[in-house]
Amino acid sequence: KRVEQLQEEQARRARAAAAADEAFSAEFLTMARKVFDMIDVDNSGTLTKAEIVESVQTDKQVITFLSNCGNANLQYLLVPSRLQAALAVLDTDSDGEIDATEWESAIEQALKAKLEQRRVAREAAAAANRKEIEEFTAEFLNAARKAFTIMDKDDSGTLSIDEIVRAVDPKTGDEAVVTFLRNCGEPNLQFLLIPKRLKKSLEALDTDKSGEL
């Protein structure tokens, strides 16, 4: 049951990640358009070097967005010694200004980089989740084998009703077996601990009707 819970959690995280990426992208693009308008103080639809220099020196929102946007050339607008070179790359038609199309092209690259960062982070988290599932599965199976071996007093490779009853006895039973059954997540195994339900549980577990497990 715990493995199923972990797998369900992994699937839930994947769905949540896709929704989060969509929301992040919408928010990022909205902010990018806002920043363009904030820099474009004369509402000309293009960004001049003077407008950019002024904004990256005085506007905190512009500075914060560019710092974290994920596009190196946009980030270099904040570095005086690299600003001219960054403008030359961003100004693809070399007219001395950055128009909306050029800005959006840079923003698309920035968004792609940000989404890639998020993907890498999610993959790392997923890998950790898979490792948790693998480790839990191995630990669970080891505990299951140990409980079976403890109950199988005659080493026959099968569990008789008498062996099970003795192992789960509240007073004289084996603590490791009781603990495993109590926490295993399988109702019929857990019901072995309840005297009035033990017989029906054994019937359900004994699928070949041999009288043993």
N, C-alpha and C positions, 0 to 999 in steps of 0.2 A: 504493500500500500504506500509506503514511504517513497519508493521508487516512482510510482505513478504520480504522487504529489509533486516530486521534483521535476518530472517530465512535463506535467501540466503547468508548473511554474515557469519552465523554460519556454513553453509555447505562449504563455501569457505575456512573458517579457518580450518575445518577438513581436507580438501584436501591438503591445504598448510602444515598442521602439519605432515601429512603422508610423504609428499615429503621432508620436513625439517628433519624428523627423519632418513629417508634413507640417505640423504646427510650427516647428522651428524654422523651416524654410519660409513659410508665409510671414512670420515675424521678422526674419532676417531681411527679406526683400522689401518689406514695408519700411523698415528702419533705413535701408540703403537709399530708398527713394527720398525719405525724409532728409537724410544727410545731404544728398545732392541738392535738394531745395535750400537747405540751410547754408550751404557754401555759395550757391548761386544767388547772391544778395541782390543783383540787378534784374533777376528773373528773365535773363536772356536765353535760358535753355542750354547754356554752355558754361563751363567753369574756366575762368582765366587763372593764370599763375598767381596774380595778385589776390584773387578771391581765395584761392587755396591756401596761400601763405598766411593770410589773415585768419582764416578759420582754424588752421592747425596750430595757431598760436593762442587763440582766444576762446574758441568754442569747445567746452568740455564734452558735449555730446558727440561732436565730430571726432574729437581726439580719441574718446573711448571706443567709438565704433571702428575707426581705422586701426587702432591698436590691436583689436581682437578679431578683425574681419577674416583673416586667413589668407589674404592675398599680399604677397611680399611687396609688390610695387605700390599698392595702396598704403601699406604700412610705411614704406620709405618716404611717403609724402610728409611724414612727421619728422624726418631726419634732414636737416638743412643741407648737409653735404651730399645727400643722395636724391634730393627732391628733383633736380633738373633731369637726372637720368631716368627717374621713375616717370616723370611727365612725358619724356620722349617715348617711352614704351607704351604708356597709356594712350597717348595721342596718336592713334594709328594712321590718321590721315594727314598728320604733320601740319595742321593749320594753326597750331599754337594754343589751342583750347581743347578741353575735353567735353564732348557733347554727350547727350543722354545715351546714345547707342554705345559709345566707347566706355562710358561709365558702367552700363549694364553688362557689357562683355566682361569687364574686370570683376564685377560683382558675381557673375555666374561662376567664374573661376574660384572666387572666394568661397561661394556657397558650396561648390563641389569639394573644396579642401576641408571645409568645416564638417560636411556630411561624412567625408572619409575618416576624419578624426573620430567622429561619433561611432562609425562602423567598427573601427579598430578597437575602440574602448568596449563596445558591446561584445565583440568577438573574444576579447580577453575575459570578460565577465562570463560569457557562455562557456569558454574553456574551463573556467574555474567551476562552473555549475556541473559540467560533464564530469569533471574530476570528482566532485562531491558525490555524484550519482554512482560512479564506478567504485569509489572507496566505500560508500555505504553498502552497495550491493555485495562487495567482497566480504565486508564485515558481517553483514546479515547472513550470507550463506555459510560463513564459518561458524556463526553462532547456531544456525539451524543444524548443521552437521554435528556440532558438539552436543546439542540437545538430544538429537537422535541417538548418538553413540552412548550417551549417559543412560537413556531409557532402555536401550537394547542390552540388557544385562547378560543375556546368554550369547551375545555376539552372533545371532542368527541372521542379521541383516533385515529382520522384520520386527515390528513392535506388536506384542500381544496386548490384549486388553488389560491383563493383569500387570504387565510392565508399565503401561501408561498410568493406570490407577495408582500404582505405588509411587511413580515419579511425581505425580501432581498432588499427592496426599498433603493436606494443609499442615499436618504435624510432622510427618516423616519423609515428605517428598524432597526432591532436589531443588535447591534455590535457583540454580542456573536455568533449569528447565522451566520452572514456574515464571521466572522473570522473562525468559524468551517468549513463552506463550502469551504472557500478559501483554507484551509490547509488540507482538509480531504483526498485528493489523489484519489477521485473517480470522473472521468470526468463529469458524468451526474449530480452529486450533485454540482460540481463546476460551471457547465453551468447554474444552476439556478440563478446565479448572473449576467448572460449576457442576457438581455431582448430578443434579437433576437434568442437566442438559448433555452430560457426557455421552450417554448411549446414542442419542440422535446425531451428535457430532461425529462419533466413530462411524456410524452408518454412512454419513455423507462423505467422510474421508476415505473410507474403504471402498473405493470405486470398483474393485474386482470381486468384492463380496467374499473375500477369502477368510475373513475374520481377523485379519492382521493388517498392519500398515507397513 
